[in-house]
């Protein structure tokens, strides 16, 4: 890749979560740029990038920056410390950008939009803010959201979002925001379904992901219908400290509802496609507006019918009744009805699975990478 322009992909987290997995996939497949991934911590993503041959560097964040979350409120003294921390990281990062002769900076997390954007502007580089989450959704406080919107307007020169709802949430005024979805690999053949009805939820165990709603819906279906071998598989783990108590409550809930023997806590997996191949129906029950819904498209690619919350990005991907079913966020009754309908109607499962495969074709890795590279190359002019 000698001679190609160097593009710095900056994200603060090294966990294998949504935005980080996007960075891993597109940088490993890049052809017209030379990616340099800059992480704010050591972690699994660092090793995964190295294994793919992607150039990766860690610029550690200071304690004040690392500990800040979307819910954190700051007094004057604390805010001053965090500002100093951001500027300190930005200064170290700017030196790296100069040393590595970076042509374009692209930032991929809220913290990275701040210190990465500041570093890029210090060096005089174009900064492409890539938005992976709906601003103002979830547990982000209104003050932090407002500050992030201001920072995006001031520090970035270009913007990319994973969906129209994400783009609109940034409130960048008249600035054009390119919409680029997340890539998926489409298997050549649809894997055979399991012997018994199996529902699968893939995602970090977190209250916002709604696994507790799926557990309640599943328990109600099992109690009302004779479904031999019916199982619910919860794929994912509590990646952050604040989610650990939620996982404990989930385990208590399956006991209380009498379905502990039918619910599998699978944990974190590397091969999500293999898990989706083991299910009849994929369920996405987020309570907040998701920026995109990577697992939704992955299930579609596998030919599995999808039941998804209509909050955010999934509603842009799915046409209800054609390539999936959309349900009201937070409604156990709506979730139960859609899950029951898909598992009991073989013709519907087939139709939704076929429709999903056709829809997933819009999100191939090659297509996403080519579109993103064109945007990044255009930004440097």
MOBELJO-V661472 format. One record per residue. N is the residue number from 0. D_FIRST is the distance of its C-alpha to the first C-alpha in whole Angstrom. Layout:
N|D_FIRST ; N|D_FIRST
This chain:
0|0 ; 1|4 ; 2|6 ; 3|6 ; 4|9 ; 5|9 ; 6|12 ; 7|14 ; 8|16 ; 9|20 ; 10|22 ; 11|25 ; 12|26 ; 13|24 ; 14|27 ; 15|26 ; 16|27 ; 17|27 ; 18|24 ; 19|22 ; 20|22 ; 21|21 ; 22|18 ; 23|17 ; 24|17 ; 25|15 ; 26|12 ; 27|12 ; 28|12 ; 29|10 ; 30|8 ; 31|8 ; 32|7 ; 33|6 ; 34|9 ; 35|12 ; 36|15 ; 37|18 ; 38|21 ; 39|25 ; 40|26 ; 41|25 ; 42|26 ; 43|25 ; 44|22 ; 45|20 ; 46|21 ; 47|20 ; 48|16 ; 49|16 ; 50|17 ; 51|14 ; 52|11 ; 53|11 ; 54|11 ; 55|15 ; 56|18 ; 57|21 ; 58|23 ; 59|27 ; 60|29 ; 61|33 ; 62|36 ; 63|37 ; 64|34 ; 65|33 ; 66|37 ; 67|37 ; 68|37 ; 69|38 ; 70|41 ; 71|42 ; 72|44 ; 73|44 ; 74|47 ; 75|47 ; 76|46 ; 77|44 ; 78|42 ; 79|42 ; 80|40 ; 81|37 ; 82|37 ; 83|36 ; 84|34 ; 85|32 ; 86|32 ; 87|31 ; 88|28 ; 89|27 ; 90|27 ; 91|26 ; 92|23 ; 93|23 ; 94|23 ; 95|19 ; 96|18 ; 97|19 ; 98|18 ; 99|14 ; 100|14 ; 101|14 ; 102|14 ; 103|16 ; 104|18 ; 105|19 ; 106|22 ; 107|23 ; 108|26 ; 109|29 ; 110|29 ; 111|25 ; 112|27 ; 113|29 ; 114|27 ; 115|24 ; 116|25 ; 117|27 ; 118|24 ; 119|22 ; 120|26 ; 121|26 ; 122|23 ; 123|24 ; 124|21 ; 125|21 ; 126|22 ; 127|21 ; 128|24 ; 129|23 ; 130|27 ; 131|27 ; 132|31 ; 133|34 ; 134|35 ; 135|39 ; 136|39 ; 137|40 ; 138|41 ; 139|39 ; 140|42 ; 141|43 ; 142|43 ; 143|39 ; 144|38 ; 145|40 ; 146|38 ; 147|34 ; 148|35 ; 149|36 ; 150|33 ; 151|31 ; 152|32 ; 153|32 ; 154|29 ; 155|26 ; 156|26 ; 157|25 ; 158|25 ; 159|24 ; 160|27 ; 161|27 ; 162|30 ; 163|33 ; 164|35 ; 165|32 ; 166|32 ; 167|35 ; 168|36 ; 169|34 ; 170|36 ; 171|34 ; 172|37 ; 173|36 ; 174|32 ; 175|30 ; 176|28 ; 177|26 ; 178|27 ; 179|24 ; 180|25 ; 181|24 ; 182|22 ; 183|24 ; 184|24 ; 185|27 ; 186|29 ; 187|30 ; 188|33 ; 189|35 ; 190|36 ; 191|40 ; 192|42 ; 193|44 ; 194|47 ; 195|49 ; 196|48 ; 197|45 ; 198|43 ; 199|40 ; 200|39 ; 201|35 ; 202|34 ; 203|35 ; 204|39 ; 205|40 ; 206|43 ; 207|41 ; 208|39 ; 209|43 ; 210|43 ; 211|47 ; 212|48 ; 213|46 ; 214|48 ; 215|51 ; 216|51 ; 217|50 ; 218|53 ; 219|55 ; 220|54 ; 221|55 ; 222|58 ; 223|59 ; 224|58 ; 225|58 ; 226|55 ; 227|55 ; 228|51 ; 229|50 ; 230|47 ; 231|45 ; 232|42 ; 233|40 ; 234|37 ; 235|35 ; 236|37 ; 237|38 ; 238|34 ; 239|36 ; 240|39 ; 241|41 ; 242|41 ; 243|42 ; 244|46 ; 245|45 ; 246|44 ; 247|47 ; 248|49 ; 249|47 ; 250|49 ; 251|52 ; 252|52 ; 253|52 ; 254|54 ; 255|57 ; 256|56 ; 257|57 ; 258|53 ; 259|52 ; 260|52 ; 261|50 ; 262|47 ; 263|44 ; 264|42 ; 265|39 ; 266|37 ; 267|33 ; 268|31 ; 269|28 ; 270|29 ; 271|30 ; 272|30 ; 273|32 ; 274|35 ; 275|35 ; 276|36 ; 277|39 ; 278|40 ; 279|42 ; 280|42 ; 281|39 ; 282|40 ; 283|39 ; 284|41 ; 285|40 ; 286|43 ; 287|40 ; 288|38 ; 289|35 ; 290|32 ; 291|31 ; 292|32 ; 293|29 ; 294|31 ; 295|33 ; 296|31 ; 297|30 ; 298|33 ; 299|34 ; 300|31 ; 301|33 ; 302|36 ; 303|38 ; 304|40 ; 305|39 ; 306|42 ; 307|40 ; 308|41 ; 309|42 ; 310|40 ; 311|37 ; 312|34 ; 313|36 ; 314|38 ; 315|36 ; 316|34 ; 317|37 ; 318|40 ; 319|43 ; 320|45 ; 321|42 ; 322|39 ; 323|41 ; 324|43 ; 325|43 ; 326|46 ; 327|47 ; 328|45 ; 329|48 ; 330|50 ; 331|51 ; 332|53 ; 333|51 ; 334|48 ; 335|51 ; 336|52 ; 337|48 ; 338|48 ; 339|51 ; 340|51 ; 341|47 ; 342|49 ; 343|52 ; 344|51 ; 345|49 ; 346|49 ; 347|47 ; 348|45 ; 349|44 ; 350|44 ; 351|42 ; 352|39 ; 353|39 ; 354|38 ; 355|36 ; 356|34 ; 357|34 ; 358|33 ; 359|30 ; 360|28 ; 361|27 ; 362|25 ; 363|23 ; 364|19 ; 365|17 ; 366|20 ; 367|19 ; 368|16 ; 369|16 ; 370|19 ; 371|17 ; 372|14 ; 373|16 ; 374|19 ; 375|16 ; 376|15 ; 377|19 ; 378|19 ; 379|18 ; 380|20
